[in-house]
Amino acid sequence: MAKAEYSFNVPSLEAVETAIAPIEKIGTNKIRLTCAFDDTTEEYRNGKFTVPTDIDTSGTVTLRAYVLAKTAVASKNVALTFGHSAMNDSEASDAANYTDEDADDQSIDATQGDYSEIAWTETVSNLAWAANDIVRFRISRFAATTTNLAGDMYWDTFTIEIPLV
């Protein structure tokens, strides 16, 4: 099955919300930048992309987050949100609020510095995306309802996989 894949380095996403996830430098051998998302205050990073012309409107979009615990702790669930708003030619650019697609209470590796991949899906029809739409989005972390990861969660990469015909 063909797909278009958009991958975003989270620190390169815009910081335009009131509460933003700050950039932090991590690593000793592979030094890199990441964003630290708080465990109690929902913080955001924003981006945009264009929906491919050949989108399969009967398919399913996969969202992937690559995250890691800032410090080693026993509690290890996180909850993530992908908020999106699509617009096209002759549509108001600031008319709609974001529609949220949540990944509730996802277990991550509680070992400091170990990556965890979190994936969740939604159908194109439920997202209401059409060919050539510009999709503005924001990603965030909110408190998990059970065993919420204490402290910051580093969010390194965010990927959107869109099905094509």
N, CA, C and O atoms as a DFTB+ gen file, in Angstrom:
660 C
 N C O
     1  1       0.842      -1.185       0.000
     2  2       0.000       0.000       0.000
     3  2       0.885       1.245       0.000
     4  3       1.793       1.376       0.820
     5  1       0.614       2.122      -0.899
     6  2       1.402       3.353      -1.005
     7  2       0.996       4.338       0.094
     8  3      -0.156       4.398       0.523
     9  1       1.984       5.093       0.520
    10  2       1.696       6.104       1.539
    11  2       2.664       7.271       1.391
    12  3       3.780       7.117       0.894
    13  1       2.219       8.422       1.827
    14  2       3.080       9.599       1.946
    15  2       3.443       9.711       3.414
    16  3       2.587       9.557       4.285
    17  1       4.696       9.977       3.685
    18  2       5.130      10.075       5.078
    19  2       5.755      11.441       5.320
    20  3       6.682      11.857       4.625
    21  1       5.224      12.123       6.322
    22  2       5.761      13.408       6.750
    23  2       6.395      13.197       8.121
    24  3       5.739      12.729       9.052
    25  1       7.663      13.542       8.236
    26  2       8.360      13.378       9.508
    27  2       8.815      14.752       9.991
    28  3       9.397      15.528       9.232
    29  1       8.546      15.039      11.249
    30  2       8.859      16.345      11.826
    31  2       9.811      16.190      13.005
    32  3       9.559      15.406      13.920
    33  1      10.888      16.932      12.977
    34  2      11.784      17.040      14.114
    35  2      11.084      17.997      15.084
    36  3      10.982      19.190      14.797
    37  1      10.610      17.506      16.202
    38  2       9.736      18.292      17.085
    39  2      10.346      19.639      17.487
    40  3       9.613      20.627      17.503
    41  1      11.649      19.743      17.815
    42  2      12.184      21.065      18.159
    43  2      12.092      22.090      17.018
    44  3      12.140      23.295      17.265
    45  1      11.959      21.616      15.771
    46  2      11.864      22.560      14.657
    47  2      10.431      23.052      14.429
    48  3      10.210      23.960      13.628
    49  1       9.458      22.458      15.129
    50  2       8.076      22.923      15.014
    51  2       7.920      24.289      15.693
    52  3       8.698      24.649      16.576
    53  1       6.922      25.024      15.273
    54  2       6.690      26.373      15.790
    55  2       6.294      26.362      17.266
    56  3       5.673      25.420      17.758
    57  1       6.667      27.421      17.943
    58  2       6.305      27.628      19.350
    59  2       5.395      28.852      19.406
    60  3       5.848      29.955      19.710
    61  1       4.100      28.652      19.108
    62  2       3.180      29.782      18.975
    63  2       2.061      29.802      20.019
    64  3       1.342      30.796      20.125
    65  1       1.903      28.741      20.776
    66  2       0.843      28.675      21.786
    67  2       1.262      29.428      23.045
    68  3       2.419      29.828      23.172
    69  1       0.338      29.619      23.965
    70  2       0.663      30.231      25.245
    71  2       1.582      29.333      26.052
    72  3       2.555      29.803      26.642
    73  1       1.277      28.042      26.081
    74  2       2.119      27.062      26.782
    75  2       2.889      26.276      25.735
    76  3       2.295      25.533      24.954
    77  1       4.207      26.436      25.713
    78  2       5.020      25.750      24.715
    79  2       5.968      24.773      25.390
    80  3       6.443      25.009      26.502
    81  1       6.234      23.677      24.701
    82  2       7.207      22.702      25.191
    83  2       8.603      23.245      24.871
    84  3       8.925      23.467      23.704
    85  1       9.427      23.459      25.890
    86  2      10.746      24.045      25.651
    87  2      11.712      23.061      24.999
    88  3      11.579      21.845      25.137
    89  1      12.677      23.613      24.294
    90  2      13.727      22.815      23.672
    91  2      14.818      22.552      24.700
    92  3      15.219      23.446      25.445
    93  1      15.296      21.297      24.729
    94  2      16.411      20.929      25.596
    95  2      17.437      20.136      24.797
    96  3      17.088      19.398      23.877
    97  1      18.690      20.296      25.156
    98  2      19.777      19.527      24.543
    99  2      19.970      18.276      25.385
   100  3      20.073      18.354      26.609
   101  1      20.020      17.110      24.720
   102  2      20.205      15.847      25.440
   103  2      21.309      15.026      24.772
   104  3      21.715      15.302      23.643
   105  1      21.775      14.028      25.485
   106  2      22.736      13.084      24.946
   107  2      24.167      13.413      25.324
   108  3      24.519      14.560      25.600
   109  1      24.970      12.379      25.326
   110  2      26.406      12.522      25.564
   111  2      27.169      12.129      24.304
   112  3      28.064      12.848      23.860
   113  1      26.809      10.983      23.735
   114  2      27.466      10.502      22.527
   115  2      26.815      11.045      21.262
   116  3      27.503      11.398      20.304
   117  1      25.490      11.112      21.262
   118  2      24.735      11.674      20.141
   119  2      23.967      12.878      20.675
   120  3      22.796      12.764      21.036
   121  1      24.617      14.004      20.724
   122  2      23.986      15.213      21.261
   123  2      22.953      15.710      20.249
   124  3      23.227      15.811      19.053
   125  1      21.752      16.020      20.764
   126  2      20.668      16.470      19.899
   127  2      19.699      17.339      20.681
   128  3      19.755      17.415      21.908
   129  1      18.806      17.997      19.941
   130  2      17.766      18.801      20.559
   131  2      16.459      18.020      20.567
   132  3      16.160      17.262      19.643
   133  1      15.693      18.221      21.626
   134  2      14.372      17.611      21.741
   135  2      13.479      18.603      22.470
   136  3      13.947      19.651      22.914
   137  1      12.195      18.281      22.597
   138  2      11.267      19.130      23.354
   139  2      10.823      18.400      24.607
   140  3      10.523      17.206      24.573
   141  1      10.785      19.131      25.718
   142  2      10.401      18.571      27.013
   143  2       8.940      18.934      27.300
   144  3       8.619      20.094      27.558
   145  1       8.059      17.924      27.249
   146  2       6.638      18.129      27.509
   147  2       6.346      17.802      28.965
   148  3       6.670      16.714      29.442
   149  1       5.736      18.743      29.666
   150  2       5.471      18.660      31.098
   151  2       4.427      17.591      31.425
   152  3       3.598      17.238      30.586
   153  1       4.482      17.085      32.654
   154  2       3.541      16.043      33.075
   155  2       2.224      16.590      33.619
   156  3       1.264      15.831      33.750
   157  1       2.148      17.868      33.935
   158  2       0.919      18.401      34.522
   159  2       0.310      19.538      33.710
   160  3      -0.900      19.753      33.787
   161  1       1.099      20.268      32.939
   162  2       0.602      21.379      32.125
   163  2       0.687      20.987      30.657
   164  3       1.757      20.614      30.176
   165  1      -0.437      21.068      29.938
   166  2      -0.415      20.721      28.518
   167  2       0.354      21.791      27.750
   168  3      -0.004      22.969      27.771
   169  1       1.411      21.364      27.077
   170  2       2.266      22.250      26.292
   171  2       2.217      21.799      24.836
   172  3       1.909      20.642      24.549
   173  1       2.526      22.723      23.911
   174  2       2.296      22.474      22.495
   175  2       3.514      22.783      21.635
   176  3       4.424      23.510      22.033
   177  1       3.494      22.200      20.441
   178  2       4.336      22.565      19.307
   179  2       3.427      22.505      18.082
   180  3       2.553      21.641      18.005
   181  1       3.624      23.415      17.121
   182  2       2.725      23.554      15.976
   183  2       3.453      23.367      14.650
   184  3       4.637      23.681      14.525
   185  1       2.718      22.846      13.657
   186  2       3.269      22.674      12.321
   187  2       2.179      22.669      11.275
   188  3       1.009      22.908      11.575
   189  1       2.577      22.392      10.032
   190  2       1.611      22.293       8.938
   191  2       2.194      21.430       7.831
   192  3       3.409      21.254       7.734
   193  1       1.303      20.894       6.996
   194  2       1.681      20.124       5.821
   195  2       0.533      20.198       4.821
   196  3      -0.571      20.626       5.160
   197  1       0.801      19.778       3.589
   198  2      -0.209      19.753       2.540
   199  2      -0.597      18.303       2.264
   200  3       0.269      17.446       2.088
   201  1      -1.890      18.034       2.227
   202  2      -2.395      16.692       1.946
   203  2      -2.082      16.357       0.481
   204  3      -2.329      17.174      -0.406
   205  1      -1.544      15.169       0.227
   206  2      -1.209      14.786      -1.153
   207  2      -2.438      14.772      -2.071
   208  3      -3.552      14.486      -1.629
   209  1      -2.221      15.077      -3.329
   210  2      -3.284      15.070      -4.336
   211  2      -3.918      13.693      -4.472
   212  3      -5.119      13.577      -4.716
   213  1      -3.102      12.642      -4.313
   214  2      -3.587      11.275      -4.520
   215  2      -3.899      10.556      -3.207
   216  3      -3.642       9.359      -3.080
   217  1      -4.451      11.279      -2.232
   218  2      -4.832      10.680      -0.946
   219  2      -5.923       9.632      -1.168
   220  3      -6.830       9.831      -1.976
   221  1      -5.827       8.531      -0.452
   222  2      -6.854       7.486      -0.475
   223  2      -7.875       7.844       0.594
   224  3      -7.644       7.600       1.779
   225  1      -8.995       8.417       0.190
   226  2      -9.988       8.909       1.149
   227  2     -10.717       7.787       1.883
   228  3     -11.471       8.054       2.819
   229  1     -10.504       6.533       1.471
   230  2     -11.101       5.408       2.201
   231  2     -10.078       4.745       3.122
   232  3     -10.373       3.723       3.743
   233  1      -8.883       5.318       3.213
   234  2      -7.804       4.725       3.998
   235  2      -7.719       5.261       5.420
   236  3      -8.594       5.985       5.895
   237  1      -6.627       4.874       6.082
   238  2      -6.390       5.228       7.483
   239  2      -5.036       5.921       7.624
   240  3      -4.031       5.469       7.075
   241  1      -5.029       7.012       8.360
   242  2      -3.805       7.768       8.653
   243  2      -3.201       7.212       9.939
   244  3      -3.918       6.938      10.901
   245  1      -1.879       7.047       9.951
   246  2      -1.164       6.614      11.148
   247  2      -0.325       7.769      11.668
   248  3       0.417       8.405      10.918
   249  1      -0.452       8.029      12.955
   250  2       0.335       9.054      13.643
   251  2       1.348       8.330      14.520
   252  3       0.988       7.386      15.224
   253  1       2.614       8.758      14.490
   254  2       3.664       8.116      15.288
   255  2       4.451       9.162      16.049
   256  3       4.887      10.169      15.490
   257  1       4.623       8.904      17.332
   258  2       5.439       9.764      18.188
   259  2       6.610       8.946      18.710
   260  3       6.433       7.812      19.154
   261  1       7.794       9.516      18.656
   262  2       8.984       8.882      19.226
   263  2       9.363       9.694      20.452
   264  3       9.811      10.836      20.347
   265  1       9.174       9.080      21.622
   266  2       9.303       9.787      22.895
   267  2      10.226       9.025      23.834
   268  3      10.526       7.852      23.612
   269  1      10.678       9.711      24.897
   270  2      11.485       9.060      25.921
   271  2      11.316       9.788      27.243
   272  3      11.032      10.986      27.273
   273  1      11.493       9.059      28.328
   274  2      11.397       9.630      29.664
   275  2      12.646      10.464      29.936
   276  3      13.761      10.031      29.644
   277  1      12.458      11.659      30.495
   278  2      13.604      12.506      30.823
   279  2      14.431      11.889      31.947
   280  3      15.661      11.928      31.919
   281  1      13.747      11.322      32.930
   282  2      14.441      10.658      34.039
   283  2      13.809       9.293      34.270
   284  3      12.644       9.077      33.934
   285  1      14.563       8.393      34.833
   286  2      14.039       7.051      35.123
   287  2      13.058       7.130      36.284
   288  3      13.409       7.592      37.369
   289  1      11.846       6.686      36.059
   290  2      10.801       6.702      37.089
   291  2       9.932       5.459      36.938
   292  3       9.913       4.828      35.881
   293  1       9.218       5.118      37.995
   294  2       8.377       3.926      37.974
   295  2       7.107       4.137      37.139
   296  3       6.717       3.256      36.373
   297  1       6.467       5.294      37.283
   298  2       5.239       5.525      36.514
   299  2       5.617       5.789      35.058
   300  3       6.592       6.489      34.783
   301  1       4.845       5.229      34.129
   302  2       5.313       5.291      32.756
   303  2       4.233       5.366      31.689
   304  3       4.443       4.846      30.593
   305  1       3.104       5.978      31.951
   306  2       2.107       6.212      30.912
   307  2       2.123       7.671      30.505
   308  3       2.341       8.558      31.330
   309  1       1.890       7.909      29.221
   310  2       1.729       9.263      28.710
   311  2       0.476       9.295      27.849
   312  3       0.028       8.261      27.355
   313  1      -0.079      10.469      27.674
   314  2      -1.223      10.676      26.799
   315  2      -0.864      11.818      25.851
   316  3      -0.372      12.862      26.279
   317  1      -1.118      11.607      24.553
   318  2      -0.706      12.563      23.531
   319  2      -1.904      13.006      22.712
   320  3      -2.887      12.277      22.582
   321  1      -1.812      14.210      22.160
   322  2      -2.868      14.735      21.302
   323  2      -2.271      15.283      20.014
   324  3      -1.246      15.965      20.017
   325  1      -2.947      14.964      18.911
   326  2      -2.689      15.574      17.612
   327  2      -3.936      16.370      17.288
   328  3      -4.974      15.795      16.959
   329  1      -3.847      17.691      17.378
   330  2      -4.956      18.566      17.018
   331  2      -4.757      19.038      15.589
   332  3      -3.642      19.410      15.222
   333  1      -5.809      19.035      14.765
   334  2      -5.649      19.392      13.352
   335  2      -6.807      20.249      12.858
   336  3      -7.922      20.185      13.375
   337  1      -6.508      21.052      11.844
   338  2      -7.510      21.886      11.197
   339  2      -7.126      22.002       9.726
   340  3      -6.079      22.559       9.393
   341  1      -7.981      21.472       8.845
   342  2      -7.703      21.481       7.412
   343  2      -8.437      22.623       6.727
   344  3      -9.556      22.978       7.098
   345  1      -7.781      23.194       5.715
   346  2      -8.414      24.258       4.927
   347  2      -7.947      24.145       3.490
   348  3      -6.888      23.584       3.208
   349  1      -8.750      24.683       2.587
   350  2      -8.406      24.634       1.180
   351  2      -8.730      25.975       0.540
   352  3      -9.050      26.935       1.240
   353  1      -8.651      26.048      -0.767
   354  2      -8.868      27.271      -1.531
   355  2     -10.203      27.916      -1.164
   356  3     -11.239      27.252      -1.148
   357  1     -10.168      29.198      -0.874
   358  2     -11.346      30.018      -0.540
   359  2     -11.976      29.672       0.804
   360  3     -13.129      30.025       1.051
   361  1     -11.237      28.985       1.677
   362  2     -11.720      28.711       3.032
   363  2     -10.968      29.599       4.011
   364  3      -9.781      29.870       3.833
   365  1     -11.661      30.042       5.032
   366  2     -11.051      30.923       6.029
   367  2      -9.906      30.214       6.747
   368  3     -10.049      29.066       7.168
   369  1      -8.792      30.887       6.883
   370  2      -7.609      30.269       7.493
   371  2      -7.689      30.205       9.008
   372  3      -6.941      29.450       9.629
   373  1      -8.578      30.977       9.615
   374  2      -8.651      31.013      11.079
   375  2     -10.060      30.708      11.581
   376  3     -10.430      31.116      12.682
   377  1     -10.839      29.999      10.785
   378  2     -12.249      29.803      11.120
   379  2     -12.509      28.649      12.075
   380  3     -13.394      28.742      12.925
   381  1     -11.758      27.571      11.952
   382  2     -12.084      26.374      12.724
   383  2     -11.103      26.160      13.874
   384  3      -9.916      26.468      13.772
   385  1     -11.638      25.624      14.967
   386  2     -10.770      25.189      16.058
   387  2     -10.118      23.878      15.655
   388  3     -10.479      23.280      14.642
   389  1      -9.169      23.441      16.442
   390  2      -8.531      22.154      16.189
   391  2      -9.469      21.018      16.572
   392  3     -10.222      21.120      17.540
   393  1      -9.416      19.945      15.807
   394  2     -10.077      18.696      16.153
   395  2      -9.000      17.783      16.709
   396  3      -7.976      17.568      16.059
   397  1      -9.214      17.245      17.899
   398  2      -8.183      16.454      18.574
   399  2      -8.329      14.963      18.318
   400  3      -9.429      14.411      18.348
   401  1      -7.196      14.328      18.065
   402  2      -7.088      12.872      17.970
   403  2      -6.147      12.454      19.100
   404  3      -4.951      12.741      19.055
   405  1      -6.687      11.780      20.105
   406  2      -5.919      11.464      21.310
   407  2      -5.377      10.038      21.311
   408  3      -5.998       9.111      20.791
   409  1      -4.210       9.900      21.907
   410  2      -3.636       8.594      22.231
   411  2      -3.588       8.547      23.750
   412  3      -2.629       9.019      24.361
   413  1      -4.621       7.980      24.359
   414  2      -4.747       7.966      25.818
   415  2      -3.869       6.891      26.449
   416  3      -3.718       5.800      25.899
   417  1      -3.293       7.206      27.606
   418  2      -2.568       6.262      28.470
   419  2      -1.738       5.231      27.702
   420  3      -2.047       4.039      27.693
   421  1      -0.703       5.711      27.075
   422  2       0.219       4.866      26.323
   423  2       1.439       4.564      27.186
   424  3       2.060       5.475      27.733
   425  1       1.773       3.304      27.303
   426  2       2.912       2.884      28.111
   427  2       4.209       3.185      27.370
   428  3       4.338       2.887      26.182
   429  1       5.178       3.783      28.085
   430  2       6.496       4.011      27.496
   431  2       7.554       3.390      28.392
   432  3       7.306       3.095      29.561
   433  1       8.720       3.201      27.833
   434  2       9.856       2.668      28.580
   435  2      10.257       3.699      29.624
   436  3      10.553       4.844      29.283
   437  1      10.268       3.309      30.875
   438  2      10.578       4.246      31.952
   439  2      12.076       4.426      32.165
   440  3      12.482       5.201      33.031
   441  1      12.902       3.728      31.396
   442  2      14.346       3.877      31.512
   443  2      14.771       5.187      30.861
   444  3      14.417       5.466      29.715
   445  1      15.515       5.966      31.582
   446  2      15.975       7.252      31.070
   447  2      16.720       7.055      29.751
   448  3      17.650       6.253      29.668
   449  1      16.306       7.790      28.727
   450  2      16.998       7.768      27.453
   451  2      16.595       6.676      26.488
   452  3      17.121       6.630      25.375
   453  1      15.669       5.780      26.871
   454  2      15.221       4.724      25.963
   455  2      14.010       5.207      25.159
   456  3      13.030       5.693      25.723
   457  1      14.095       5.065      23.840
   458  2      12.998       5.475      22.972
   459  2      11.795       4.554      23.100
   460  3      11.930       3.353      23.336
   461  1      10.612       5.146      22.940
   462  2       9.363       4.405      22.802
   463  2       8.628       4.979      21.600
   464  3       8.581       6.193      21.402
   465  1       8.055       4.084      20.799
   466  2       7.243       4.498      19.663
   467  2       5.776       4.349      20.042
   468  3       5.338       3.280      20.467
   469  1       5.029       5.425      19.884
   470  2       3.588       5.409      20.139
   471  2       2.902       5.662      18.804
   472  3       3.188       6.654      18.133
   473  1       1.999       4.768      18.417
   474  2       1.280       4.923      17.156
   475  2      -0.216       4.875      17.415
   476  3      -0.690       4.072      18.218
   477  1      -0.948       5.730      16.738
   478  2      -2.402       5.685      16.786
   479  2      -2.937       6.061      15.414
   480  3      -2.235       6.692      14.624
   481  1      -4.180       5.677      15.123
   482  2      -4.723       5.835      13.778
   483  2      -6.088       6.515      13.787
   484  3      -6.784       6.569      14.801
   485  1      -6.436       7.028      12.613
   486  2      -7.769       7.584      12.387
   487  2      -8.049       7.490      10.891
   488  3      -7.134       7.622      10.078
   489  1      -9.299       7.263      10.526
   490  2      -9.658       7.176       9.111
   491  2      -9.629       8.563       8.472
   492  3      -9.885       9.573       9.127
   493  1      -9.312       8.584       7.189
   494  2      -9.291       9.859       6.458
   495  2     -10.678      10.489       6.488
   496  3     -10.803      11.706       6.628
   497  1     -11.718       9.673       6.357
   498  2     -13.077      10.233       6.357
   499  2     -13.404      10.915       7.681
   500  3     -14.060      11.956       7.681
   501  1     -12.964      10.355       8.812
   502  2     -13.203      11.011      10.104
   503  2     -12.364      12.272      10.266
   504  3     -12.797      13.228      10.909
   505  1     -11.164      12.281       9.684
   506  2     -10.328      13.475       9.746
   507  2     -10.887      14.584       8.861
   508  3     -10.647      15.765       9.112
   509  1     -11.636      14.202       7.821
   510  2     -12.233      15.140       6.856
   511  2     -11.168      15.903       6.066
   512  3     -11.333      17.085       5.767
   513  1     -10.070      15.209       5.731
   514  2      -9.036      15.803       4.895
   515  2      -9.342      15.518       3.431
   516  3      -9.871      14.461       3.089
   517  1      -9.004      16.472       2.573
   518  2      -9.184      16.312       1.132
   519  2      -7.874      16.646       0.432
   520  3      -6.986      17.276       1.007
   521  1      -7.773      16.216      -0.806
   522  2      -6.575      16.478      -1.602
   523  2      -6.235      17.968      -1.585
   524  3      -7.108      18.821      -1.746
   525  1      -4.971      18.258      -1.390
   526  2      -4.408      19.608      -1.410
   527  2      -4.824      20.496      -0.243
   528  3      -4.523      21.690      -0.244
   529  1      -5.507      19.941       0.750
   530  2      -5.776      20.722       1.968
   531  2      -4.457      21.104       2.622
   532  3      -3.489      20.345       2.573
   533  1      -4.423      22.260       3.223
   534  2      -3.333      22.626       4.125
   535  2      -3.826      22.266       5.516
   536  3      -4.867      22.754       5.955
   537  1      -3.088      21.420       6.203
   538  2      -3.471      21.003       7.549
   539  2      -2.533      21.674       8.538
   540  3      -1.328      21.422       8.544
   541  1      -3.100      22.526       9.365
   542  2      -2.346      23.098      10.483
   543  2      -2.588      22.175      11.666
   544  3      -3.708      21.720      11.898
   545  1      -1.512      21.903      12.416
   546  2      -1.656      20.969      13.524
   547  2      -0.863      21.434      14.732
   548  3       0.043      22.263      14.639
   549  1      -1.240      20.866      15.867
   550  2      -0.468      21.058      17.092
   551  2      -0.416      19.720      17.811
   552  3      -1.382      18.958      17.814
   553  1       0.726      19.454      18.416
   554  2       0.887      18.230      19.199
   555  2       1.079      18.632      20.653
   556  3       1.621      19.695      20.954
   557  1       0.625      17.764      21.547
   558  2       0.746      18.067      22.974
   559  2       0.720      16.777      23.779
   560  3       0.384      15.701      23.284
   561  1       1.086      16.937      25.032
   562  2       0.972      15.852      26.016
   563  2       0.037      16.338      27.101
   564  3       0.165      17.464      27.580
   565  1      -0.905      15.491      27.490
   566  2      -1.748      15.799      28.650
   567  2      -1.570      14.674      29.658
   568  3      -1.023      13.625      29.317
   569  1      -2.014      14.869      30.874
   570  2      -1.783      13.898      31.949
   571  2      -2.537      12.596      31.680
   572  3      -3.743      12.604      31.430
   573  1      -1.820      11.492      31.734
   574  2      -2.442      10.175      31.618
   575  2      -3.314       9.935      32.854
   576  3      -3.026      10.456      33.931
   577  1      -4.369       9.151      32.693
   578  2      -5.286       8.920      33.816
   579  2      -4.741       7.897      34.804
   580  3      -5.134       7.900      35.971
   581  1      -3.840       7.017      34.356
   582  2      -3.232       6.041      35.262
   583  2      -1.723       6.050      35.088
   584  3      -1.227       6.180      33.969
   585  1      -1.012       5.918      36.151
   586  2       0.458       5.890      36.201
   587  2       1.100       6.871      35.230
   588  3       1.920       6.501      34.390
   589  1       0.701       8.139      35.368
   590  2       1.239       9.202      34.532
   591  2       2.750       9.308      34.731
   592  3       3.226       9.340      35.866
   593  1       3.503       9.363      33.634
   594  2       4.951       9.525      33.719
   595  2       5.263      10.789      34.504
   596  3       4.906      11.888      34.080
   597  1       5.926      10.642      35.641
   598  2       6.289      11.799      36.471
   599  2       7.426      12.544      35.793
   600  3       8.399      11.937      35.344
   601  1       7.297      13.849      35.723
   602  2       8.337      14.667      35.115
   603  2       8.151      14.789      33.612
   604  3       7.152      14.347      33.045
   605  1       9.144      15.401      32.989
   606  2       9.059      15.678      31.560
   607  2       9.184      14.424      30.710
   608  3       9.851      13.454      31.072
   609  1       8.514      14.485      29.564
   610  2       8.660      13.489      28.515
   611  2       9.322      14.207      27.351
   612  3       8.853      15.262      26.926
   613  1      10.396      13.651      26.838
   614  2      11.025      14.205      25.647
   615  2      10.309      13.676      24.418
   616  3      10.119      12.468      24.277
   617  1       9.911      14.575      23.530
   618  2       9.286      14.188      22.262
   619  2      10.252      14.588      21.171
   620  3      10.482      15.775      20.942
   621  1      10.818      13.599      20.497
   622  2      11.890      13.810      19.542
   623  2      11.389      13.980      18.109
   624  3      11.744      14.941      17.427
   625  1      10.558      13.033      17.661
   626  2      10.115      13.005      16.264
   627  2       8.628      12.710      16.202
   628  3       8.104      11.944      17.011
   629  1       7.952      13.322      15.240
   630  2       6.536      13.065      15.003
   631  2       6.361      12.767      13.518
   632  3       6.859      13.508      12.670
   633  1       5.649      11.679      13.201
   634  2       5.470      11.252      11.817
   635  2       3.989      11.053      11.516
   636  3       3.236      10.536      12.341
   637  1       3.587      11.473      10.316
   638  2       2.228      11.281       9.839
   639  2       2.318      10.466       8.556
   640  3       3.005      10.862       7.615
   641  1       1.627       9.328       8.513
   642  2       1.599       8.473       7.334
   643  2       0.201       8.550       6.717
   644  3      -0.791       8.196       7.353
   645  1       0.140       9.018       5.463
   646  2      -1.124       9.229       4.784
   647  2      -1.256       8.222       3.650
   648  3      -0.354       8.117       2.820
   649  1      -2.371       7.470       3.594
   650  2      -2.542       6.466       2.537
   651  2      -2.775       7.125       1.179
   652  3      -3.449       8.150       1.077
   653  1      -2.202       6.514       0.135
   654  2      -2.346       7.012      -1.225
   655  2      -3.031       5.963      -2.094
   656  3      -2.984       4.769      -1.798
   657  1      -3.671       6.423      -3.172
   658  2      -4.314       5.479      -4.112
   659  2      -3.289       4.923      -5.071
   660  3      -3.627       4.115      -5.937
